[in-house]
Structure formats: structure tokens, C-alpha cells
Amino acid sequence: MTTTLAGHLLVECLLAQGVTHAFGVPGESFLAVLDGFHAHADKIRFVINRQEGGAAFMAEAHGKLTGRPGVCFVTRGPGATNASIGVHTAFQDSTPMVLLVGDVASDCRDREAFQEMDFSSFFGPMAKRVERIDDARRIPEYIARAFATAMNGRPGPVVLVLPEDMLTQPVQAQPLARVEPVQSWSDPGALRTLRELLLKAQRPLVIAGGGGWTPQAAQALQRFAEAWRLPVANAFRFQDTFDNDHPLYAGDIGLGINPALAARVRTSDLLLVLGARLGEATTGGYTLIEAPRPVQKLVHVHASAEELNRVYQADLAICATMNAAARSLEVLDAPPQVAWEAWTQACQRDYRENIDPANGGVRFPGDIDMPAIMATLQQHLPADAVLTNGAGNFASWLHRFYRYSGLARGHKTQLAPTVGAMGYGVPAGVGAAIVQPGRTVFTIAGDGDFLMNGQELATAVQHGAKTIVLLLNNGMYGTIRMHQEKHYPARVRGSDLVNPDFCALAQAYGYAAERVTQTADFEAALLRALASERGTLIEIPLDPEVITTRGTLSAITQAAQRQAG
């Protein structure tokens, strides 16, 4: 066993876990690790970001995309607090992630030294585990445990704190073997009970989502749904858990839900929830499914025992990982006929009608037809394209009208924050393009959303990553403006924006850019972006009236004023 620098050992431990990319912003607190990246530059790539929030979002996107923890390095104090948005996103989105924080030296600790923080108190509520490595000989143990914790049960983030002086110690230790997630299988008795509940149902509905899904699990879910003729809906921003073109697909349950699907959830007599936490967005503020005791019979399958019966008291709770649960379900003996065939067909019909622009009943002003823009994307983006977005009403166009091919076809295709964090889409797209450069990466952003992390286009250029960014510019924080008009009509403060020249800004970063003001011009712009060897930003100025997929801003204001009398 040879002696090596602790910072080098840490990098070797990451390599043993299969890490090929680490995202971060350099800091003097972990120079020994940076030197380790230099020593192993042929095996692992340190992606230099422009801000720690963007780095953490890239690591979180990596975790979503691959199913293994995305890795992020930041320095103490400001670096760690900037990165916390990505940790919080990984926590609420159930995404495996490991954040490594360079810290003050041990002899300065507990003196409020330069940029010193109590990381356990700060990250404790938003991480599965927060640990400090004081003994360099235990680096292999801590790294292996971090990866195991991040992947097992409900996936999530782990934070490891690295004292600066610990990283510079000479040490004799070897990396531990690669950790694989443990599979937790469904109890056979519970599966028999589930079958009995299904056979008694008249209006069952599957809701699938959450972390821990693989292509194999999604394919097993599809076979189970086909055998039992079950309608399947996806939880908020997990629309790729089930193929949206499948005849059993019922739509997505989240913000801006199809009213017909909302009615289906309410009138269902059996909800089979696979992997989803049943958070506020998926339950319509805990109204579609009433807490703590739903009107519908509820079967809740989740990888974490702590999540089961935490908010909702289930008629049947099954603790199982998605790979194991889906494979258990696909062998569940199905009857030759089911009582809900017409119900399933009606759920699919509701979904098809919802994505048909002709059924919207709204005439939007301006020269941009957003459903037509989405149809053009559907026509030209490859089936395995990665689509990313941040938070804002702009994302609802993608959520409603774009049909995700789904994990069942072998690829994770949707990277979107269920936590509702703005600024996610651009860095998530850049991270995806760096990690999987052979895939087309498309990002949709609003003007406010883009300006939170648009600087990561510089990261894309530096690392040779190509993304296509569609920027919808309506000169305001649109979601907030919508809520203002609902609750305080015509009393606007704090939501208007004065924006830069986005095309010039993108070009300054090294992207190609063009502005599209007519729907008919978008297809050619998209084709140019797809054919280009470098990333492209396409800006579409959007009339502020085009605020949601279902109504105009003025209609929202007028309805609120009428209600106020």
C-alpha cells in the first residue's frame, strides 16, 4: 500500500464509484482535491462552473439522468450556501447526489473562522446525511457510505465536509468497491392483497413517478399496465416515467393539470401510487387526494418506509424499490377481462383531447402560436432528446403539449425540478450535454428564469457542450404576475422586468442566437440549431397576455375583479 495525499485518495474513491464527472467552483479549501483531479485527468473530468448554484443543479441533473449520485465540489461559506439550492432540489426531487464542501482547517474550527459555518445545522433539514471527514484514513468509508445513502431507500443528497488540513495529509488507504443500490422487494402477502383490491375496483388509476426509476422498471410497469388494462398517469414533472404515446397513458398530475384528469383522480375508487411522494403539486394542494385519509382506496408503493403513511394513511403500504416493485407487479396474475375497460379508454381520450390545441377554446393575441411551436419540437426533436426546464408558466406549454417518449424506451428524457426552483433548466441542460454528449439537449426557459443561471452557457462553451435554449421573453416574472392578478387584480408590483438583449448576451458567451417573432419562422430556426455544431439560443418575444395554456392574463384579471365585486 503506497502513501498518497488525502485529496488524491478522495478522487480515487470517486473513481472507484464510477464517477466520470464532478461539477463545481474551485476554492482554496480543497486545492489538494483539485490536484487529484489533475493527477487523474484521463479518468475524471472536473467541470468548472460559473456559480455554485449552477454546479449543484448540474450534479442534480446528472443524478436524474444516470440514477447514480451526481457529484459537486464547492468551498465553505458562500460556496456552500450558493449550492444549497441544488441540494434542496435533490431532496424534494428524490435525486441521488453528493455535495463535497471544502472547510476551514481543524485548528480554526469553532472560532467563526473565515467563511466558517455549522454545516450540520444548515444542511441537516435538506440532506439525507451530513458528515465531516476528520480522519483521512476513513475517506474510503465515508465516500462509500455517501453513495450508498444517496441511492438507497428514497434517493437524495448527502453532504460531506472536508477540512482543508485533512486533505493535505499523507495517508495509506485504498478505495472501497463500487456501491450498488439495494433492492427491496414487495411482500408476497401485500401483492395478494393488491390483487384483491384491483379485482374489486371499478375505476382504478395508476400514478407513477418519484426517484429510483430505471428503463427496466418503466418497461415492467408498462407490461403490468397492459396486462391489467390500467390507465397510468405520471406525477408532477415525472412525465417520462410512462410513454406518453402509449394508449394507456392518462396524462400528468401536477400544476396546470387537465381538469378532466383531475376529475378522474377524484372519482377513482382505487389509486395505485408507485414511487411518488404525493406532494402538494401532485395532489392539487392535498385536495385531489385528501389528507390524511383519502376518499379513494390508496395503495402506496415507495422505497422509503419513512415516507409511507407519513402524510397519507394508505389502505395498503408497500415498501419496495421501483425496480423490484415493478417487476413484482408485472407477474401479478391478471384476469382475462376487467371491469374498467371503458374507464381506461375514457382516461386516454381525455388526455388526447387535452393536447389537441383545437380544444383549448382560447384565442391568444400576438404572432406566436405556442401549441404550434410545441408541435414543431415534437416533429423534429429525436425521441431520446433530453428536455430541461426551470420554474415558471413558460414550462406549462411543454408539460401540456409535448409527449415524452419515456424511460420505457430506454432513456431518461425529462429533467425538471419538482421543487419548483427557477434557474434549473439551463445548467441542467448543460450538465446533460457534458455527461451524455451524443444526445440532443433542449431547454425551455423564461426571461426571469434564464437570467438566474444563464451564465452557465459559458460553461457549455468551455467544455464543448451543445444545447438548444428556447427563451420565451414576456418581460416579467409571469407566474407571480398571474397570481397577483388572481389575488390583487391590477395592483402590480415587483414582477416587471427590464431585460438585456438576450441574443447579444448568448453570442457573447459563444452561442449562436436568433430572435423569432413569427410562428412560421420557428421551424427553420430550430433546424439550424439542430444542425449547428455549437449551442443556440432562440428568443421568442411573447405577448404578456399569453400567460397560461388555458387563458389570457386579462381574463384572469377580469375574473378576479368580478369575484371581488
Summary of the structure (lengths in Angstrom):
residues: 565
radius of gyration: 24.1
end to end distance: 80.1
largest distance: 80.1
contacts: 2101
relative contact order: 0.10
helix: 42%
strand: 17%
